[in-house]
Amino acid sequence: MISEKRDKILLGVKKSRGMLDKIEKMLTEGSYCADIAQQINATIGLLRNANATLLENHLQTCWVSKISSGDPKAISEFSEEVMQIWSVTQRN
């Protein structure tokens, strides 16, 4: 994994964890629903960005390796894998 991307993903995950703790506290304390929803949406955004960065890293590292191998089966399997990941990413 590219270290800069790993650091960016890790930061997003850590921020998300902190926000989830905040959301849990807000729910326990009975905070205003719209405020909780805003925090949930912000957390989802952080995780989506982390996931996009991870997929970008995967393409920049693993994809290059598979293409360089010249193995048609490995390339096809990798393409299917990426499309499956992308499909899940696009779900609401």
QUIZINOR-V419175 format. One record per backbone hydrogen bond with DSSP energy under -1.0 kcal/mol. NH is the residue of the N-H (numbers start at 0). CO is the residue of the C=O. Records with the same first field share a line. If there is no record, write none. Layout:
NH = CO + CO
This chain:
5 = 1
6 = 2
7 = 3
8 = 4
9 = 5
10 = 6
11 = 7
12 = 8
13 = 9
14 = 10
15 = 11
16 = 12
17 = 13
18 = 14
19 = 15
20 = 16
21 = 17
22 = 18
23 = 19
24 = 20
25 = 21
26 = 22
27 = 23
28 = 24
30 = 25
35 = 31
36 = 32
37 = 33
38 = 34
39 = 35
40 = 36
41 = 37
42 = 38
43 = 39
44 = 40
45 = 41
46 = 42
47 = 43
48 = 44
49 = 45
50 = 46
51 = 47
52 = 48
53 = 49
54 = 50
55 = 51
56 = 52
57 = 53
58 = 54
59 = 55
60 = 56
62 = 57
64 = 60
65 = 61
66 = 62
67 = 63
68 = 64
74 = 70
75 = 71
76 = 72
77 = 73
78 = 74
79 = 75
80 = 76
81 = 77
82 = 78
83 = 79
84 = 80
85 = 81
86 = 82
87 = 83
88 = 84
89 = 85
90 = 87
